[in-house]
Amino acid sequence: MPKIRTHKGTQKRFRVTGTGKVMRRSAFQSHMLEHKSAKRKRNFARPQPVAGGDLAAIRRDAPKLGA
């Protein structure tokens, strides 16, 4: 059997918390920031939990994440 390879892009984009939740960065924070409120931009900075439907693909791509 070949070794299981971790998808490096997935490994760089996702982190697992101590309780096992997979966290991601927010989208929509790179441009056109003038019309976005300060509260909205501030909340973009915090990691967001990954939606349940995407967890299987992340676990398949990066099984060693601990997800």
N, CA, C and O atoms as CSV, one atom per row, in Angstrom:
chain,resi,resn,atom,element,x,y,z
A,1,MET,N,N,0.836,-1.196,0.000
A,1,MET,CA,C,0.000,0.000,0.000
A,1,MET,C,C,0.880,1.258,0.000
A,1,MET,O,O,1.857,1.332,0.745
A,2,PRO,N,N,0.531,2.243,-0.836
A,2,PRO,CA,C,1.283,3.496,-0.812
A,2,PRO,C,C,0.953,4.302,0.446
A,2,PRO,O,O,-0.053,4.070,1.116
A,3,LYS,N,N,1.820,5.233,0.732
A,3,LYS,CA,C,1.591,6.105,1.879
A,3,LYS,C,C,0.397,7.017,1.614
A,3,LYS,O,O,0.091,7.339,0.466
A,4,ILE,N,N,-0.267,7.423,2.677
A,4,ILE,CA,C,-1.355,8.400,2.559
A,4,ILE,C,C,-0.718,9.780,2.520
A,4,ILE,O,O,0.048,10.154,3.408
A,5,ARG,N,N,-1.048,10.531,1.474
A,5,ARG,CA,C,-0.487,11.868,1.312
A,5,ARG,C,C,-1.495,12.928,1.734
A,5,ARG,O,O,-2.677,12.844,1.400
A,6,THR,N,N,-1.020,13.917,2.466
A,6,THR,CA,C,-1.843,15.048,2.856
A,6,THR,C,C,-1.833,16.076,1.742
A,6,THR,O,O,-0.775,16.397,1.201
A,7,HIS,N,N,-3.006,16.598,1.391
A,7,HIS,CA,C,-3.095,17.679,0.401
A,7,HIS,C,C,-2.607,18.954,1.076
A,7,HIS,O,O,-3.238,19.449,2.010
A,8,LYS,N,N,-1.473,19.488,0.598
A,8,LYS,CA,C,-0.812,20.581,1.296
A,8,LYS,C,C,-1.629,21.868,1.297
A,8,LYS,O,O,-1.544,22.653,2.241
A,9,GLY,N,N,-2.429,22.093,0.235
A,9,GLY,CA,C,-3.289,23.272,0.217
A,9,GLY,C,C,-4.337,23.210,1.307
A,9,GLY,O,O,-4.636,24.217,1.948
A,10,THR,N,N,-4.898,22.022,1.520
A,10,THR,CA,C,-5.880,21.831,2.581
A,10,THR,C,C,-5.226,22.001,3.942
A,10,THR,O,O,-5.809,22.608,4.841
A,11,GLN,N,N,-4.036,21.478,4.098
A,11,GLN,CA,C,-3.336,21.577,5.371
A,11,GLN,C,C,-3.073,23.031,5.748
A,11,GLN,O,O,-3.137,23.383,6.926
A,12,LYS,N,N,-2.777,23.875,4.766
A,12,LYS,CA,C,-2.479,25.276,5.038
A,12,LYS,C,C,-3.727,26.107,5.312
A,12,LYS,O,O,-3.647,27.129,5.993
A,13,ARG,N,N,-4.879,25.682,4.792
A,13,ARG,CA,C,-6.085,26.499,4.884
A,13,ARG,C,C,-6.945,26.205,6.109
A,13,ARG,O,O,-7.775,27.033,6.483
A,14,PHE,N,N,-6.768,25.059,6.735
A,14,PHE,CA,C,-7.653,24.667,7.823
A,14,PHE,C,C,-6.865,24.336,9.080
A,14,PHE,O,O,-5.744,23.833,9.016
A,15,ARG,N,N,-7.475,24.629,10.225
A,15,ARG,CA,C,-6.894,24.305,11.528
A,15,ARG,C,C,-7.951,23.576,12.348
A,15,ARG,O,O,-9.149,23.771,12.140
A,16,VAL,N,N,-7.512,22.749,13.266
A,16,VAL,CA,C,-8.432,22.026,14.135
A,16,VAL,C,C,-8.261,22.541,15.555
A,16,VAL,O,O,-7.143,22.657,16.057
A,17,THR,N,N,-9.390,22.849,16.198
A,17,THR,CA,C,-9.348,23.344,17.559
A,17,THR,C,C,-9.132,22.190,18.527
A,17,THR,O,O,-9.126,21.025,18.129
A,18,GLY,N,N,-8.958,22.518,19.776
A,18,GLY,CA,C,-8.769,21.492,20.795
A,18,GLY,C,C,-9.984,20.603,20.966
A,18,GLY,O,O,-9.858,19.445,21.366
A,19,THR,N,N,-11.175,21.143,20.661
A,19,THR,CA,C,-12.392,20.352,20.793
A,19,THR,C,C,-12.723,19.586,19.523
A,19,THR,O,O,-13.706,18.846,19.486
A,20,GLY,N,N,-11.901,19.757,18.464
A,20,GLY,CA,C,-12.088,18.978,17.252
A,20,GLY,C,C,-12.811,19.692,16.129
A,20,GLY,O,O,-13.046,19.092,15.081
A,21,LYS,N,N,-13.176,20.971,16.314
A,21,LYS,CA,C,-13.836,21.711,15.242
A,21,LYS,C,C,-12.803,22.122,14.193
A,21,LYS,O,O,-11.680,22.500,14.528
A,22,VAL,N,N,-13.195,22.044,12.917
A,22,VAL,CA,C,-12.321,22.478,11.830
A,22,VAL,C,C,-12.656,23.925,11.532
A,22,VAL,O,O,-13.819,24.257,11.299
A,23,MET,N,N,-11.651,24.793,11.536
A,23,MET,CA,C,-11.848,26.220,11.337
A,23,MET,C,C,-11.218,26.662,10.023
A,23,MET,O,O,-10.222,26.097,9.573
A,24,ARG,N,N,-11.825,27.694,9.412
A,24,ARG,CA,C,-11.362,28.236,8.138
A,24,ARG,C,C,-11.305,29.750,8.233
A,24,ARG,O,O,-11.848,30.346,9.163
A,25,ARG,N,N,-10.637,30.373,7.253
A,25,ARG,CA,C,-10.631,31.830,7.147
A,25,ARG,C,C,-11.884,32.286,6.411
A,25,ARG,O,O,-12.494,31.517,5.667
A,26,SER,N,N,-12.257,33.528,6.621
A,26,SER,CA,C,-13.428,34.086,5.949
A,26,SER,C,C,-13.072,34.580,4.554
A,26,SER,O,O,-11.946,35.007,4.298
A,27,ALA,N,N,-14.049,34.513,3.661
A,27,ALA,CA,C,-13.916,35.083,2.325
A,27,ALA,C,C,-14.367,36.545,2.351
A,27,ALA,O,O,-14.828,37.039,3.381
A,28,PHE,N,N,-14.232,37.227,1.224
A,28,PHE,CA,C,-14.730,38.595,1.027
A,28,PHE,C,C,-13.997,39.638,1.858
A,28,PHE,O,O,-14.595,40.651,2.222
A,29,GLN,N,N,-12.737,39.429,2.166
A,29,GLN,CA,C,-12.042,40.410,2.987
A,29,GLN,C,C,-10.838,41.039,2.300
A,29,GLN,O,O,-10.017,41.683,2.953
A,30,SER,N,N,-10.727,40.857,0.974
A,30,SER,CA,C,-9.517,41.331,0.314
A,30,SER,C,C,-9.687,42.622,-0.468
A,30,SER,O,O,-8.696,43.320,-0.685
A,31,HIS,N,N,-10.888,42.975,-0.900
A,31,HIS,CA,C,-11.042,44.204,-1.681
A,31,HIS,C,C,-12.454,44.758,-1.513
A,31,HIS,O,O,-13.329,44.104,-0.945
A,32,MET,N,N,-12.658,45.975,-2.017
A,32,MET,CA,C,-13.940,46.688,-1.891
A,32,MET,C,C,-14.351,46.814,-0.425
A,32,MET,O,O,-15.494,46.537,-0.061
A,33,LEU,N,N,-13.410,47.231,0.398
A,33,LEU,CA,C,-13.657,47.287,1.834
A,33,LEU,C,C,-14.330,48.588,2.259
A,33,LEU,O,O,-14.767,48.701,3.405
A,34,GLU,N,N,-14.425,49.579,1.360
A,34,GLU,CA,C,-14.984,50.875,1.738
A,34,GLU,C,C,-16.444,50.769,2.162
A,34,GLU,O,O,-16.864,51.429,3.113
A,35,HIS,N,N,-17.222,49.940,1.460
A,35,HIS,CA,C,-18.649,49.899,1.765
A,35,HIS,C,C,-19.014,48.831,2.792
A,35,HIS,O,O,-20.191,48.662,3.110
A,36,LYS,N,N,-18.037,48.118,3.308
A,36,LYS,CA,C,-18.305,47.125,4.347
A,36,LYS,C,C,-18.132,47.788,5.701
A,36,LYS,O,O,-17.217,48.588,5.900
A,37,SER,N,N,-19.013,47.453,6.629
A,37,SER,CA,C,-18.960,48.088,7.943
A,37,SER,C,C,-17.733,47.604,8.724
A,37,SER,O,O,-17.168,46.547,8.442
A,38,ALA,N,N,-17.348,48.403,9.702
A,38,ALA,CA,C,-16.193,48.054,10.529
A,38,ALA,C,C,-16.449,46.749,11.275
A,38,ALA,O,O,-15.544,45.930,11.433
A,39,LYS,N,N,-17.675,46.559,11.730
A,39,LYS,CA,C,-18.019,45.326,12.442
A,39,LYS,C,C,-17.868,44.108,11.525
A,39,LYS,O,O,-17.345,43.070,11.931
A,40,ARG,N,N,-18.336,44.257,10.283
A,40,ARG,CA,C,-18.239,43.156,9.328
A,40,ARG,C,C,-16.792,42.825,9.020
A,40,ARG,O,O,-16.424,41.651,8.963
A,41,LYS,N,N,-15.959,43.852,8.819
A,41,LYS,CA,C,-14.535,43.621,8.530
A,41,LYS,C,C,-13.825,43.007,9.726
A,41,LYS,O,O,-12.942,42.165,9.566
A,42,ARG,N,N,-14.210,43.426,10.915
A,42,ARG,CA,C,-13.602,42.882,12.132
A,42,ARG,C,C,-13.933,41.397,12.267
A,42,ARG,O,O,-13.086,40.595,12.660
A,43,ASN,N,N,-15.175,41.042,11.936
A,43,ASN,CA,C,-15.578,39.638,12.053
A,43,ASN,C,C,-14.931,38.755,10.992
A,43,ASN,O,O,-14.801,37.548,11.194
A,44,PHE,N,N,-14.523,39.338,9.865
A,44,PHE,CA,C,-13.807,38.567,8.846
A,44,PHE,C,C,-12.488,38.047,9.396
A,44,PHE,O,O,-12.010,36.997,8.966
A,45,ALA,N,N,-11.900,38.762,10.332
A,45,ALA,CA,C,-10.572,38.408,10.827
A,45,ALA,C,C,-10.592,37.136,11.676
A,45,ALA,O,O,-9.575,36.455,11.802
A,46,ARG,N,N,-11.739,36.822,12.250
A,46,ARG,CA,C,-11.822,35.653,13.117
A,46,ARG,C,C,-12.056,34.383,12.304
A,46,ARG,O,O,-12.754,34.423,11.291
A,47,PRO,N,N,-11.489,33.267,12.726
A,47,PRO,CA,C,-11.748,32.019,12.011
A,47,PRO,C,C,-13.200,31.584,12.175
A,47,PRO,O,O,-13.819,31.815,13.214
A,48,GLN,N,N,-13.727,30.957,11.141
A,48,GLN,CA,C,-15.106,30.481,11.132
A,48,GLN,C,C,-15.101,28.955,11.105
A,48,GLN,O,O,-14.189,28.355,10.537
A,49,PRO,N,N,-16.103,28.320,11.708
A,49,PRO,CA,C,-16.177,26.857,11.611
A,49,PRO,C,C,-16.578,26.427,10.198
A,49,PRO,O,O,-17.327,27.124,9.513
A,50,VAL,N,N,-16.078,25.294,9.784
A,50,VAL,CA,C,-16.384,24.749,8.462
A,50,VAL,C,C,-17.783,24.139,8.489
A,50,VAL,O,O,-18.182,23.523,9.477
A,51,ALA,N,N,-18.524,24.317,7.394
A,51,ALA,CA,C,-19.864,23.741,7.285
A,51,ALA,C,C,-19.791,22.209,7.289
A,51,ALA,O,O,-18.825,21.619,6.804
A,52,GLY,N,N,-20.801,21.599,7.830
A,52,GLY,CA,C,-20.818,20.144,7.970
A,52,GLY,C,C,-20.679,19.394,6.666
A,52,GLY,O,O,-20.061,18.330,6.626
A,53,GLY,N,N,-21.246,19.933,5.594
A,53,GLY,CA,C,-21.187,19.255,4.310
A,53,GLY,C,C,-19.803,19.209,3.706
A,53,GLY,O,O,-19.543,18.394,2.821
A,54,ASP,N,N,-18.906,20.069,4.168
A,54,ASP,CA,C,-17.551,20.121,3.622
A,54,ASP,C,C,-16.547,19.302,4.424
A,54,ASP,O,O,-15.418,19.098,3.978
A,55,LEU,N,N,-16.943,18.836,5.591
A,55,LEU,CA,C,-15.994,18.153,6.476
A,55,LEU,C,C,-15.450,16.862,5.875
A,55,LEU,O,O,-14.272,16.550,6.049
A,56,ALA,N,N,-16.284,16.116,5.179
A,56,ALA,CA,C,-15.837,14.836,4.631
A,56,ALA,C,C,-14.714,15.040,3.621
A,56,ALA,O,O,-13.740,14.287,3.613
A,57,ALA,N,N,-14.845,16.056,2.770
A,57,ALA,CA,C,-13.813,16.319,1.770
A,57,ALA,C,C,-12.514,16.760,2.435
A,57,ALA,O,O,-11.430,16.375,1.997
A,58,ILE,N,N,-12.617,17.566,3.489
A,58,ILE,CA,C,-11.410,18.036,4.186
A,58,ILE,C,C,-10.719,16.868,4.878
A,58,ILE,O,O,-9.495,16.753,4.840
A,59,ARG,N,N,-11.501,16.011,5.505
A,59,ARG,CA,C,-10.908,14.841,6.173
A,59,ARG,C,C,-10.253,13.905,5.174
A,59,ARG,O,O,-9.233,13.287,5.481
A,60,ARG,N,N,-10.824,13.792,3.982
A,60,ARG,CA,C,-10.239,12.925,2.949
A,60,ARG,C,C,-8.928,13.519,2.440
A,60,ARG,O,O,-7.965,12.785,2.217
A,61,ASP,N,N,-8.878,14.847,2.253
A,61,ASP,CA,C,-7.688,15.481,1.726
A,61,ASP,C,C,-6.559,15.570,2.749
A,61,ASP,O,O,-5.384,15.497,2.390
A,62,ALA,N,N,-6.915,15.729,4.017
A,62,ALA,CA,C,-5.893,15.901,5.045
A,62,ALA,C,C,-6.239,15.049,6.273
A,62,ALA,O,O,-6.680,15.579,7.293
A,63,PRO,N,N,-6.041,13.750,6.175
A,63,PRO,CA,C,-6.430,12.878,7.303
A,63,PRO,C,C,-5.599,13.107,8.560
A,63,PRO,O,O,-6.028,12.759,9.660
A,64,LYS,N,N,-4.414,13.689,8.403
A,64,LYS,CA,C,-3.551,13.895,9.563
A,64,LYS,C,C,-3.802,15.214,10.272
A,64,LYS,O,O,-3.105,15.543,11.232
A,65,LEU,N,N,-4.809,15.987,9.804
A,65,LEU,CA,C,-5.173,17.229,10.485
A,65,LEU,C,C,-5.696,16.964,11.877
A,65,LEU,O,O,-5.610,17.829,12.749
A,66,GLY,N,N,-6.234,15.787,12.096
A,66,GLY,CA,C,-6.832,15.483,13.371
A,66,GLY,C,C,-8.315,15.790,13.374
A,66,GLY,O,O,-8.951,15.833,14.426
A,67,ALA,N,N,-8.859,16.003,12.183
A,67,ALA,CA,C,-10.270,16.373,12.080
A,67,ALA,C,C,-11.171,15.170,12.280
A,67,ALA,O,O,-12.394,15.299,12.225
